Amino acid sequence: MRTVATLFFLLAFTSTLGFYVPGVTPVEYETGDNVTIKVNSIKSTKTAIPFDYYSLMFCRPQVPEGQKIKPDVENFGEILWGDKIKPSRYKSQMRVDQTCVKMCTTYPKPKKGCKEGQKCEMEVRQLKKLKRRIDDEYRGHLILDNLPVSEVFIWEGGKYPFYYRPGFPLGIPANGTKPSLINNHLAFTIKYHQPEVVVGYRIVGFNVVPYSVVSSKIDQACNENNEDWRPEVYPPQTVIVSPPDMATKAISWSYSVKWEEDKQVAWRSRWDLYLASADSNNAQIHWFSIVNSLLIVLLLSGMVAVILLRSLHKDFNKYYDPDNEDEAQVEVGWKRVHGDVFRTPPYHVSLSIYIGTGGQLLGMAFVTLVFACLGFLSPANRGGLLTAMLLLFVMMGFISGYTTARLAKMFHAQHWSTILLASVWYPSQVFVVFIFLDIILWSQGAANAVPFTALFTLMGLWVFVSLPLEFVGAVVGYKMKLIDQPMTVIQVPRAIPPQPWFLHPALTTLVSGIVPFGCAFIESYFILSSLWLNRFYYVFGFLALVFFILIITCAEIAIVITYFQLCYEDWGWWWRSFFTAGSCGLHFFLYSIYYFITTLKITKFVSSLLYFGWMFIASYTIAVMCGTVGFLASLFFIRKIYGWLPAID
């Protein structure tokens, strides 16, 4: 008990700390050194579809003719997340203020067929796309020294006097008779810190204030020597697409840079404001979730204790009490089905495959949480979490093969085809849905559409890493000793008597899933917010606590339902124990529908389809993991209680 308490304390403690991956070292700049500002994909919570920054008529960096601007891809997780980081035209030097710098002026492309030198009408398609992105509340994202640009807002009653919101709005959406406005001037404030023992300066903050400034004013007044530059007082730049003769003809782009020294924020704590600004860092809410979950666990533990210490103990005493020899021969409840309880279930091969896959997913989740709690998957490592989950799932193929082989041998279905099917069953199902969603993303030109080269890389990981590990685990599993059952299965199956209404499989499955989901629904809100509202999530210590509580709850609820099922002489517990705990995934999907209706502002059909597609994959994965826990807990429980009975012929 002391060890468990220590583990809980350490996990909770790590949830409040944000240290970084060893090897991620700070960069020191001297005065006048060039600092690189890069652009990232534009994103919106209204559509959930990221787009390439240069899909709009922004200023592009100069590249050789015929070449495209190549993204700086660091890992596969960045692709899935929709991060396309590319170079930009923004230039700055350490501690060198810039009053106003004009980057360029962009024009809508002329209509096709227009020859050089002719006066042609402009193509308004680019303007329509720009206006559509503004009206859909898209936000631009820039990166400097691995810090995302953010807007700063006053935070009344918060932990800090202000909070950050990553990115900046591309513009102000149209409202009634007012046209859309484009934020074509960015005022950057870059904060730096001078360490005591290091020569140079370190960047600790990257903030922005966007302005809409009419292009003619930028063309006339934007220069390094204009100290009277006041973008907040100039008229805004509109984006008009109709009528064609009144459409916007050109947009000029500019920026300014101001450097500020921050003596309070050191490099190691520069992410604190980003993390504190996210709702996921509200420790009080997380502790409330933990306490709520622990109360549920205590309630279930009390029920299990009553079953073990009262009901079962009373039944065993009848068997071992010599004064009640005649009464002990009268079998009632769960003892009456001793000859059927270990009968091979229908579709036992599928059950073995699901339990093997669940073991693989649980191993992936556990190791991922360990690395996350140790700080290896911080927000500074973009795409690191998704990449780690994919690689760990592949590496955990050994667990899937071993578990599947052990169960298949127990069910006397020892075939290599079972292992092959186990290696493709879950990945193929997820892959089909993933390809469907990826086709939709490609049709929309989304930034997170996975290219075919990346898909071939995934296939290679599965064929050359996961599949061999599955068979290695199966070889070990098949060589292990057969799992002997404590009771002999009779030849003729015992008829299952009519069951009471409250033990109907559909009812128990649906209701039982509420209990484990109740332990995790608060944390589910923060996870969904980080996925769909572009918020940072870094309280992995709390998440690890909830994960372990969820596992305990799934095990206990499965044991309770299985015991009551056997007491009413229903020996078909195999699949039912899996669905009892696995229905937690169903409740997660139902909660995602509620979250979609009450929190998100998604209105487009394509975006809704993408949302529910990804939520289906997540819910299905949760169902397999929780179902595996419930099945293994029930199997352990049944083997124990029937193993304690004396030999029954």
C-alpha positions as CSV (number, residue, x, y, z in Angstrom):
1,M,0.0,0.0,0.0
2,R,2.9,2.3,0.8
3,T,4.4,1.7,-2.7
4,V,1.1,2.5,-4.4
5,A,0.8,5.8,-2.4
6,T,4.3,6.7,-3.4
7,L,3.6,6.0,-7.0
8,F,0.5,8.2,-6.9
9,F,2.5,11.0,-5.3
10,L,5.2,10.9,-7.9
11,L,2.7,10.9,-10.7
12,A,0.9,13.9,-9.3
13,F,4.2,15.7,-8.7
14,T,5.4,15.2,-12.3
15,S,2.1,16.6,-13.5
16,T,3.1,20.0,-12.2
17,L,6.6,20.0,-13.6
18,G,7.6,20.7,-17.1
19,F,11.2,19.7,-17.8
20,Y,12.4,18.9,-21.3
21,V,14.1,16.2,-23.3
22,P,17.8,15.8,-22.5
23,G,19.6,17.1,-25.6
24,V,17.2,20.0,-26.3
25,T,19.6,22.7,-25.5
26,P,19.0,26.5,-25.6
27,V,20.4,28.6,-28.4
28,E,22.5,31.7,-27.5
29,Y,22.4,34.8,-29.8
30,E,24.8,37.7,-29.9
31,T,23.5,41.2,-30.6
32,G,22.8,41.5,-34.3
33,D,22.7,37.8,-35.0
34,N,19.9,36.7,-37.4
35,V,17.0,34.9,-35.9
36,T,14.8,32.7,-38.1
37,I,11.0,33.1,-38.1
38,K,9.2,30.2,-39.8
39,V,5.5,29.8,-40.7
40,N,3.3,26.9,-39.8
41,S,-0.1,25.7,-41.1
42,I,-3.2,27.9,-40.6
43,K,-5.8,26.3,-38.4
44,S,-9.4,26.9,-37.3
45,T,-11.6,25.3,-34.6
46,K,-14.6,25.9,-36.9
47,T,-13.4,23.5,-39.6
48,A,-10.7,21.3,-37.9
49,I,-8.9,21.2,-41.3
50,P,-5.4,22.8,-41.4
51,F,-4.1,24.3,-44.6
52,D,-0.6,25.2,-45.8
53,Y,0.3,28.8,-44.9
54,Y,1.2,29.5,-48.5
55,S,-2.1,28.3,-49.9
56,L,-3.2,31.9,-49.5
57,M,-1.8,35.0,-51.2
58,F,0.9,35.7,-48.5
59,C,4.4,36.9,-49.2
60,R,6.5,33.9,-50.2
61,P,10.3,33.5,-49.7
62,Q,12.4,33.5,-52.8
63,V,13.1,30.0,-54.2
64,P,14.6,28.9,-57.5
65,E,12.2,29.0,-60.4
66,G,10.2,25.8,-60.8
67,Q,10.8,24.7,-57.2
68,K,8.3,24.6,-54.3
69,I,8.8,25.8,-50.8
70,K,9.8,22.6,-48.9
71,P,8.6,22.0,-45.4
72,D,10.9,21.2,-42.5
73,V,9.4,17.8,-41.6
74,E,11.0,16.3,-38.4
75,N,8.7,13.4,-37.7
76,F,5.6,11.6,-38.8
77,G,3.5,13.1,-36.0
78,E,3.9,16.5,-37.5
79,I,2.3,15.3,-40.7
80,L,-0.7,13.8,-38.9
81,W,-1.1,16.9,-36.8
82,G,-1.0,19.1,-39.8
83,D,2.1,21.0,-39.0
84,K,3.8,22.2,-42.2
85,I,6.7,24.3,-41.0
86,K,8.3,26.4,-43.8
87,P,10.7,29.3,-44.2
88,S,9.2,32.9,-44.3
89,R,10.0,36.4,-45.5
90,Y,10.1,37.7,-41.8
91,K,13.6,38.7,-40.9
92,S,15.0,40.0,-37.6
93,Q,18.2,40.4,-35.7
94,M,18.8,39.9,-32.0
95,R,18.0,43.1,-30.0
96,V,17.5,45.2,-33.2
97,D,14.1,46.9,-33.2
98,Q,12.4,47.4,-36.5
99,T,9.7,50.1,-36.7
100,C,8.1,48.9,-39.9
101,V,9.3,46.6,-42.7
102,K,7.3,46.1,-45.9
103,M,7.7,42.6,-47.2
104,C,5.8,42.6,-50.5
105,T,2.6,43.4,-52.3
106,T,0.5,40.4,-53.6
107,Y,-2.0,40.6,-56.4
108,P,-4.7,38.2,-57.5
109,K,-3.7,36.2,-60.5
110,P,-5.0,37.3,-63.9
111,K,-7.6,35.1,-65.6
112,K,-6.3,32.3,-67.8
113,G,-5.6,33.3,-71.4
114,C,-4.4,36.7,-70.5
115,K,-1.3,37.6,-72.4
116,E,1.6,39.7,-71.0
117,G,1.1,43.4,-71.6
118,Q,-2.7,43.1,-72.0
119,K,-5.1,44.7,-69.5
120,C,-6.9,41.8,-68.0
121,E,-9.5,41.2,-65.3
122,M,-8.1,39.7,-62.1
123,E,-9.1,36.2,-60.9
124,V,-11.1,36.6,-57.7
125,R,-10.7,32.9,-56.8
126,Q,-7.7,33.7,-54.6
127,L,-9.6,36.5,-52.9
128,K,-12.6,34.2,-52.3
129,K,-10.4,31.7,-50.7
130,L,-8.7,34.3,-48.5
131,K,-12.1,35.7,-47.5
132,R,-13.4,32.2,-46.7
133,R,-10.5,31.5,-44.5
134,I,-11.0,34.8,-42.6
135,D,-14.8,34.1,-42.2
136,D,-14.0,30.6,-40.9
137,E,-11.8,32.2,-38.2
138,Y,-8.5,30.7,-39.3
139,R,-5.4,31.6,-37.3
140,G,-1.9,32.0,-38.6
141,H,1.0,30.3,-36.7
142,L,4.7,31.3,-36.7
143,I,7.6,29.8,-34.9
144,L,10.8,31.5,-33.5
145,D,13.4,29.5,-31.7
146,N,10.9,26.6,-31.3
147,L,8.4,29.0,-29.6
148,P,5.0,29.5,-31.2
149,V,3.8,33.1,-31.7
150,S,0.9,34.0,-29.4
151,E,-1.5,36.8,-28.7
152,V,-1.4,38.2,-25.1
153,F,-4.6,38.9,-23.1
154,I,-5.3,40.1,-19.6
155,W,-6.1,37.3,-17.3
156,E,-8.3,38.5,-14.4
157,G,-8.0,36.2,-11.4
158,G,-5.6,33.9,-13.1
159,K,-2.3,32.4,-12.0
160,Y,-0.5,35.1,-14.1
161,P,-1.5,38.6,-14.9
162,F,-2.0,37.7,-18.6
163,Y,-2.4,34.5,-20.7
164,Y,-1.3,33.4,-24.2
165,R,-3.4,32.3,-27.1
166,P,-1.3,30.6,-29.8
167,G,-1.4,32.1,-33.2
168,F,-3.1,35.2,-34.5
169,P,-6.4,35.7,-36.5
170,L,-5.9,36.1,-40.2
171,G,-8.5,38.9,-40.1
172,I,-11.9,40.0,-38.9
173,P,-14.9,38.1,-40.4
174,A,-17.6,39.9,-42.4
175,N,-20.4,41.1,-40.2
176,G,-23.7,42.1,-41.9
177,T,-22.8,45.0,-44.2
178,K,-19.2,45.2,-43.1
179,P,-16.7,43.4,-45.3
180,S,-14.0,41.0,-44.2
181,L,-10.7,42.6,-43.0
182,I,-7.3,41.2,-43.4
183,N,-4.6,41.5,-40.7
184,N,-1.7,42.4,-43.0
185,H,0.6,44.0,-40.4
186,L,2.1,42.0,-37.5
187,A,3.7,43.8,-34.6
188,F,6.1,41.3,-33.0
189,T,7.4,41.6,-29.4
190,I,10.3,39.2,-28.8
191,K,11.4,38.7,-25.2
192,Y,15.0,37.7,-24.4
193,H,16.8,36.7,-21.2
194,Q,20.5,37.1,-20.4
195,P,21.8,34.2,-18.3
196,E,24.4,34.9,-15.7
197,V,26.9,32.2,-16.6
198,V,26.5,32.1,-20.4
199,V,27.6,34.6,-23.0
200,G,24.8,35.8,-25.2
201,Y,21.0,36.1,-25.0
202,R,18.2,33.5,-25.1
203,I,14.7,34.0,-26.5
204,V,12.0,33.4,-23.9
205,G,8.9,34.9,-25.5
206,F,7.3,35.5,-28.9
207,N,4.2,37.6,-29.0
208,V,2.2,39.4,-31.7
209,V,-0.4,42.0,-32.1
210,P,-2.1,41.8,-35.6
211,Y,-3.4,45.0,-37.3
212,S,-5.4,45.6,-40.5
213,V,-3.8,48.5,-42.4
214,V,-4.9,49.8,-45.8
215,S,-2.2,48.8,-48.3
216,S,-1.7,52.4,-49.6
217,K,-0.6,53.4,-46.1
218,I,1.9,50.6,-46.0
219,D,3.2,51.5,-49.4
220,Q,3.7,55.2,-48.4
221,A,4.6,55.2,-44.7
222,C,6.1,51.8,-43.8
223,N,9.9,52.2,-43.5
224,E,12.6,51.9,-40.9
225,N,13.0,55.6,-40.3
226,N,9.3,56.4,-39.7
227,E,9.0,56.8,-36.0
228,D,5.4,58.0,-36.3
229,W,4.2,54.6,-37.6
230,R,0.9,53.9,-35.8
231,P,-0.9,50.9,-37.3
232,E,-3.8,51.1,-34.8
233,V,-5.0,54.5,-36.2
234,Y,-4.8,53.7,-39.9
235,P,-7.9,52.6,-41.9
236,P,-8.2,48.8,-42.3
237,Q,-7.5,46.7,-45.4
238,T,-10.7,45.2,-46.7
239,V,-11.1,41.9,-48.7
240,I,-13.9,42.5,-51.3
241,V,-14.7,39.9,-54.0
242,S,-17.8,41.3,-55.6
243,P,-18.7,43.1,-57.7
244,P,-15.6,42.3,-59.8
245,D,-14.9,45.9,-60.6
246,M,-14.8,46.7,-56.9
247,A,-12.8,43.7,-55.8
248,T,-9.5,44.1,-53.9
249,K,-6.7,44.7,-56.4
250,A,-3.7,44.2,-54.2
251,I,-2.7,43.6,-50.6
252,S,0.6,44.9,-49.0
253,W,2.2,43.1,-46.1
254,S,4.4,44.5,-43.4
255,Y,5.7,43.8,-39.9
256,S,7.5,45.4,-37.0
257,V,9.8,44.0,-34.3
258,K,10.3,45.1,-30.7
259,W,12.8,43.4,-28.4
260,E,12.2,43.4,-24.6
261,E,14.4,42.0,-21.9
262,D,12.7,39.7,-19.4
263,K,14.7,39.2,-16.2
264,Q,12.0,37.1,-14.6
265,V,11.5,34.3,-17.2
266,A,14.5,31.9,-17.7
267,W,14.8,29.7,-20.8
268,R,13.9,26.5,-18.8
269,S,10.5,28.0,-17.8
270,R,9.6,29.9,-21.0
271,W,6.8,27.4,-21.8
272,D,5.2,27.9,-18.4
273,L,2.9,30.7,-19.6
274,Y,1.8,28.6,-22.7
275,L,1.0,25.7,-20.4
276,A,-0.7,27.8,-17.7
277,S,-2.8,29.5,-20.4
278,A,-4.4,26.2,-21.3
279,D,-7.4,24.9,-19.4
280,S,-5.6,21.6,-18.9
281,N,-3.3,23.2,-16.4
282,N,-6.1,23.9,-13.9
283,A,-4.9,21.6,-11.1
284,Q,-8.1,22.0,-9.0
285,I,-10.3,20.5,-11.7
286,H,-7.8,17.6,-12.2
287,W,-7.7,16.9,-8.5
288,F,-11.5,16.9,-8.4
289,S,-11.4,14.4,-11.2
290,I,-8.9,12.2,-9.3
291,V,-11.0,12.4,-6.1
292,N,-14.2,11.5,-8.0
293,S,-12.5,8.6,-9.6
294,L,-11.0,7.3,-6.3
295,L,-14.5,7.4,-4.8
296,I,-15.8,5.2,-7.6
297,V,-12.9,2.8,-7.1
298,L,-13.5,2.6,-3.4
299,L,-17.2,1.9,-4.0
300,L,-16.3,-0.9,-6.4
301,S,-13.6,-2.2,-4.2
302,G,-16.1,-2.4,-1.4
303,M,-18.4,-4.4,-3.6
304,V,-15.6,-6.8,-4.6
305,A,-14.6,-7.1,-1.0
306,V,-18.2,-8.0,0.0
307,I,-18.3,-10.7,-2.7
308,L,-15.0,-12.2,-1.7
309,L,-15.2,-11.9,2.1
310,R,-18.9,-12.6,2.6
311,S,-20.6,-14.5,-0.2
312,L,-17.6,-16.6,-1.4
313,H,-16.3,-17.1,2.1
314,K,-19.7,-18.4,3.2
315,D,-19.9,-20.7,0.3
316,F,-16.4,-22.2,0.8
317,N,-17.1,-22.7,4.5
318,K,-20.0,-25.0,3.5
319,Y,-17.6,-27.2,1.5
320,Y,-15.0,-27.4,4.1
321,D,-17.2,-27.7,7.3
322,P,-17.5,-31.4,8.2
323,D,-20.7,-30.7,10.2
324,N,-22.5,-29.5,7.0
325,E,-21.5,-32.4,4.7
326,D,-25.1,-32.9,3.4
327,E,-25.6,-29.1,2.8
328,A,-22.3,-28.8,1.0
329,Q,-23.5,-31.3,-1.6
330,V,-26.3,-29.0,-2.6
331,E,-24.9,-26.8,-5.4
332,V,-26.4,-23.4,-5.9
333,G,-25.5,-20.3,-7.9
334,W,-22.0,-20.1,-9.4
335,K,-21.0,-23.6,-8.2
336,R,-23.7,-25.3,-10.2
337,V,-22.1,-24.2,-13.5
338,H,-18.6,-25.5,-12.7
339,G,-18.7,-27.9,-15.6
340,D,-19.5,-25.2,-18.2
341,V,-17.7,-22.1,-17.0
342,F,-14.5,-23.0,-18.9
343,R,-16.3,-24.2,-22.0
344,T,-14.7,-22.8,-25.2
345,P,-16.7,-19.7,-26.2
346,P,-18.0,-19.1,-29.7
347,Y,-15.7,-17.2,-32.0
348,H,-12.8,-17.9,-29.7
349,V,-10.2,-17.1,-32.3
350,S,-11.6,-13.6,-32.6
351,L,-11.6,-13.3,-28.8
352,S,-8.0,-14.3,-28.7
353,I,-7.1,-11.7,-31.3
354,Y,-8.9,-8.9,-29.5
355,I,-7.2,-9.7,-26.2
356,G,-3.8,-9.8,-27.9
357,T,-4.5,-6.5,-29.6
358,G,-5.7,-5.0,-26.3
359,G,-2.5,-6.1,-24.7
360,Q,-0.5,-4.4,-27.4
361,L,-2.5,-1.2,-27.0
362,L,-2.1,-1.2,-23.2
363,G,1.6,-1.7,-23.5
364,M,1.8,1.2,-25.9
365,A,-0.3,3.4,-23.6
366,F,1.7,2.5,-20.5
367,V,5.2,3.2,-22.1
368,T,3.9,6.4,-23.7
369,L,2.7,7.7,-20.4
370,V,6.0,6.8,-18.7
371,F,8.0,8.8,-21.3
372,A,5.5,11.7,-21.2
373,C,5.7,11.9,-17.4
374,L,9.5,12.0,-17.6
375,G,9.2,15.0,-19.9
376,F,10.3,13.4,-23.2
377,L,7.0,14.4,-25.0
378,S,6.8,18.1,-24.2
379,P,4.9,20.5,-26.4
380,A,8.3,21.8,-27.7
381,N,8.7,18.4,-29.4
382,R,6.0,18.9,-32.1
383,G,4.5,15.6,-33.3
384,G,6.6,13.7,-30.7
385,L,3.5,12.2,-28.9
386,L,1.9,10.8,-32.1
387,T,5.2,9.6,-33.4
388,A,6.0,7.8,-30.1
389,M,2.6,6.2,-30.0
390,L,2.9,4.8,-33.6
391,L,6.5,3.5,-33.0
392,L,5.5,2.0,-29.6
393,F,2.5,0.3,-31.1
394,V,4.7,-1.3,-33.7
395,M,7.3,-2.4,-31.1
396,M,4.6,-3.9,-28.9
397,G,3.7,-6.4,-31.6
398,F,5.5,-9.0,-29.4
399,I,2.8,-8.6,-26.7
400,S,0.0,-9.1,-29.2
401,G,1.6,-12.3,-30.6
402,Y,2.4,-13.7,-27.2
403,T,-1.0,-13.0,-25.7
404,T,-2.9,-14.3,-28.7
405,A,-0.8,-17.5,-28.8
406,R,-1.4,-18.2,-25.1
407,L,-5.2,-17.8,-25.4
408,A,-5.3,-19.7,-28.8
409,K,-3.5,-22.6,-27.2
410,M,-5.9,-22.6,-24.3
411,F,-8.8,-22.8,-26.7
412,H,-7.0,-25.5,-28.7
413,A,-6.8,-23.2,-31.8
414,Q,-3.1,-23.3,-32.2
415,H,-2.6,-22.2,-35.8
416,W,-0.2,-19.7,-37.3
417,S,-3.1,-18.3,-39.3
418,T,-4.5,-17.0,-36.0
419,I,-1.3,-15.0,-35.4
420,L,-1.3,-13.6,-39.0
421,L,-4.9,-12.6,-38.5
422,A,-4.1,-11.0,-35.2
423,S,-1.4,-8.9,-36.8
424,V,-3.7,-7.5,-39.4
425,W,-7.1,-7.4,-37.7
426,Y,-7.0,-4.1,-35.8
427,P,-4.4,-2.3,-38.0
428,S,-6.5,-3.1,-41.2
429,Q,-9.7,-1.8,-39.6
430,V,-8.1,1.4,-38.5
431,F,-6.2,1.7,-41.8
432,V,-9.5,1.5,-43.8
433,V,-11.0,4.4,-41.8
434,F,-7.8,6.3,-42.0
435,I,-7.5,6.0,-45.8
436,F,-11.2,7.2,-46.1
437,L,-10.4,10.2,-44.0
438,D,-7.1,10.9,-45.8
439,I,-8.9,10.9,-49.1
440,I,-11.3,13.5,-47.8
441,L,-8.3,15.6,-46.6
442,W,-6.6,15.3,-50.0
443,S,-9.8,16.5,-51.7
444,Q,-9.8,19.5,-49.4
445,G,-6.1,20.2,-49.9
446,A,-5.5,20.0,-46.2
447,A,-2.1,20.3,-44.6
448,N,-2.5,17.0,-42.6
449,A,-3.3,14.9,-45.7
450,V,-0.7,12.1,-45.4
451,P,1.3,11.6,-48.6
452,F,1.7,8.2,-50.2
453,T,5.4,8.1,-49.3
454,A,4.5,8.3,-45.6
455,L,1.8,5.6,-46.1
456,F,4.4,3.3,-47.6
457,T,6.6,4.0,-44.6
458,L,3.8,2.9,-42.3
459,M,3.3,-0.2,-44.3
460,G,7.1,-0.9,-44.1
461,L,7.0,-0.5,-40.3
462,W,4.2,-3.0,-40.1
463,V,5.7,-5.6,-42.5
464,F,9.3,-5.5,-41.4
465,V,8.9,-4.7,-37.7
466,S,5.5,-5.3,-36.3
467,L,4.7,-8.6,-38.2
468,P,8.0,-10.3,-37.3
469,L,7.6,-9.3,-33.6
470,E,4.1,-10.7,-33.6
471,F,5.4,-14.1,-34.8
472,V,8.4,-14.0,-32.3
473,G,5.9,-13.4,-29.5
474,A,3.7,-16.2,-30.8
475,V,6.6,-18.6,-30.9
476,V,7.3,-17.9,-27.2
477,G,3.6,-18.1,-26.4
478,Y,3.1,-21.4,-28.1
479,K,6.1,-22.9,-26.3
480,M,4.7,-21.9,-22.9
481,K,2.8,-24.5,-20.8
482,L,-0.8,-24.9,-21.5
483,I,-3.1,-22.8,-19.2
484,D,-4.8,-25.6,-17.3
485,Q,-8.3,-25.0,-16.1
486,P,-9.2,-26.0,-12.5
487,M,-12.5,-27.6,-13.6
488,T,-13.3,-30.3,-16.2
489,V,-15.8,-29.3,-18.9
490,I,-18.7,-31.6,-19.2
491,Q,-19.8,-32.9,-22.6
492,V,-23.4,-31.7,-22.7
493,P,-23.8,-28.0,-22.2
494,R,-26.0,-27.0,-19.3
495,A,-29.1,-25.1,-20.2
496,I,-29.0,-21.4,-19.1
497,P,-32.1,-20.6,-17.1
498,P,-34.2,-17.4,-17.8
499,Q,-32.3,-14.4,-16.5
500,P,-33.7,-11.5,-14.6
501,W,-34.2,-8.3,-16.5
502,F,-31.4,-6.4,-14.8
503,L,-28.9,-9.0,-16.1
504,H,-29.9,-8.6,-19.7
505,P,-26.6,-8.5,-21.7
506,A,-27.5,-5.2,-23.5
507,L,-28.5,-3.5,-20.2
508,T,-25.5,-4.7,-18.2
509,T,-23.1,-3.8,-21.1
510,L,-24.5,-0.3,-21.5
511,V,-24.8,0.5,-17.8
512,S,-21.5,-1.0,-16.7
513,G,-19.5,1.2,-19.1
514,I,-20.8,4.3,-17.4
515,V,-18.8,3.4,-14.2
516,P,-15.2,3.4,-15.7
517,F,-16.0,6.3,-18.0
518,G,-17.2,8.2,-15.0
519,C,-13.6,8.0,-13.8
520,A,-12.2,9.6,-16.9
521,F,-14.8,11.9,-18.4
522,I,-13.4,15.1,-16.9
523,E,-9.9,14.3,-18.3
524,S,-11.6,13.5,-21.6
525,Y,-12.8,17.1,-21.9
526,F,-9.2,18.4,-21.7
527,I,-7.9,15.8,-24.1
528,L,-10.6,16.6,-26.7
529,S,-9.9,20.3,-26.2
530,S,-6.3,19.8,-26.9
531,L,-7.2,17.9,-30.1
532,W,-9.9,20.1,-31.5
533,L,-9.4,23.5,-29.9
534,N,-5.6,23.7,-30.4
535,R,-4.8,23.9,-26.7
536,F,-1.7,22.5,-25.1
537,Y,-2.0,19.4,-22.9
538,Y,0.9,18.6,-20.7
539,V,-0.5,17.3,-17.4
540,F,0.5,13.7,-18.1
541,G,0.9,13.0,-14.4
542,F,-2.8,13.5,-13.9
543,L,-3.5,11.5,-17.1
544,A,-1.4,8.6,-15.8
545,L,-3.3,8.6,-12.5
546,V,-6.6,8.5,-14.4
547,F,-5.3,5.8,-16.6
548,F,-4.5,3.5,-13.7
549,I,-7.7,4.3,-12.0
550,L,-9.6,3.5,-15.2
551,I,-7.8,0.1,-15.4
552,I,-8.7,-0.8,-11.8
553,T,-12.3,0.3,-12.4
554,C,-12.6,-1.8,-15.6
555,A,-11.3,-4.8,-13.8
556,E,-13.6,-4.4,-10.8
557,I,-16.8,-3.8,-12.7
558,A,-16.1,-6.8,-14.9
559,I,-15.5,-9.0,-11.8
560,V,-18.8,-7.8,-10.2
561,I,-20.9,-8.4,-13.3
562,T,-19.3,-11.7,-14.0
563,Y,-20.0,-12.9,-10.4
564,F,-23.7,-11.9,-10.6
565,Q,-23.9,-13.6,-14.0
566,L,-22.5,-16.8,-12.6
567,C,-24.8,-16.7,-9.6
568,Y,-27.8,-16.8,-11.9
569,E,-26.2,-19.8,-13.7
570,D,-25.2,-18.0,-16.9
571,W,-21.8,-19.5,-17.8
572,G,-21.4,-17.5,-21.0
573,W,-19.0,-15.0,-19.5
574,W,-16.2,-14.8,-22.0
575,W,-17.4,-12.3,-24.5
576,R,-19.6,-10.6,-21.9
577,S,-16.7,-9.7,-19.7
578,F,-15.0,-8.1,-22.7
579,F,-18.0,-6.0,-23.6
580,T,-18.8,-5.1,-20.1
581,A,-15.6,-3.1,-19.6
582,G,-15.2,-2.4,-23.4
583,S,-18.5,-0.4,-23.4
584,C,-16.4,2.4,-21.9
585,G,-15.4,3.2,-25.5
586,L,-19.1,3.5,-26.5
587,H,-19.6,6.0,-23.7
588,F,-16.5,7.9,-24.9
589,F,-18.0,8.1,-28.4
590,L,-21.4,9.3,-27.0
591,Y,-19.5,11.9,-24.9
592,S,-17.7,13.1,-28.1
593,I,-21.1,13.7,-29.7
594,Y,-22.1,15.8,-26.7
595,Y,-18.8,17.6,-26.8
596,F,-19.3,18.3,-30.6
597,I,-22.8,19.8,-30.0
598,T,-22.0,21.9,-26.9
599,T,-18.4,23.0,-27.3
600,L,-17.3,22.9,-30.9
601,K,-18.4,25.4,-33.6
602,I,-18.1,23.0,-36.5
603,T,-20.9,23.4,-39.0
604,K,-19.6,22.0,-42.3
605,F,-20.4,18.4,-43.3
606,V,-16.8,17.5,-44.3
607,S,-15.4,18.7,-41.0
608,S,-18.1,16.9,-39.1
609,L,-17.3,13.7,-41.0
610,L,-13.6,14.0,-40.1
611,Y,-14.4,14.6,-36.5
612,F,-16.6,11.6,-36.1
613,G,-14.2,9.5,-38.1
614,W,-11.3,10.2,-35.8
615,M,-13.5,9.8,-32.7
616,F,-14.6,6.4,-34.0
617,I,-11.0,5.3,-34.2
618,A,-10.3,6.6,-30.7
619,S,-13.5,5.1,-29.2
620,Y,-12.8,1.7,-30.8
621,T,-9.2,1.7,-29.4
622,I,-10.5,2.6,-25.9
623,A,-13.1,-0.2,-26.2
624,V,-10.5,-2.8,-27.1
625,M,-8.1,-1.7,-24.3
626,C,-10.8,-1.6,-21.6
627,G,-12.4,-4.8,-22.8
628,T,-9.0,-6.6,-22.5
629,V,-8.7,-5.5,-18.9
630,G,-12.2,-6.7,-18.1
631,F,-11.7,-10.1,-19.7
632,L,-8.3,-10.7,-18.1
633,A,-9.6,-9.7,-14.7
634,S,-12.7,-11.9,-15.0
635,L,-10.5,-14.8,-16.2
636,F,-8.2,-14.4,-13.2
637,F,-11.2,-14.1,-10.8
638,I,-12.9,-17.2,-12.1
639,R,-9.8,-19.4,-12.1
640,K,-9.2,-18.4,-8.5
641,I,-12.6,-19.1,-7.1
642,Y,-13.1,-22.4,-9.0
643,G,-9.5,-23.3,-8.1
644,W,-10.4,-23.0,-4.4
645,L,-13.2,-25.5,-4.7
646,P,-12.5,-29.2,-3.9
647,A,-12.3,-31.6,-6.9
648,I,-15.8,-32.2,-8.3
649,D,-16.6,-35.1,-10.5
